[in-house]
Amino acid sequence: MKDTNNKLGRILELAVKAFILASVAAVILPVPKYARSLSDEEYIVWLVRLIWVLMLTAGVFAVLQLVGFLIKKLHD
């Protein structure tokens, strides 16, 4: 029974990763065509928004890594 739960969990984990990867690809693939169609001002606004989202994502990742590191240190 435990082996079945482990396999199901692994399949679910892979499905979630595949969904995230497909979502990212769906956003990234049309970017060059979209970015070329923008005026200079629109392009700067789009670029600032993109940088903001990337920085926010990296910040959340860093905070989660730090929290995980601190929890591991407190456990030891």
JOKA-V761062 format. One line per field, one symbol per residue. phi: phi as a letter, one per 30 degrees, with the letter a starting at -180 (. if undefined). Layout:
phi = ???
This chain:
phi = .dddddddddddddddddddddddddddedeedddddddedddddddddddddddddddddddddddddddddddd
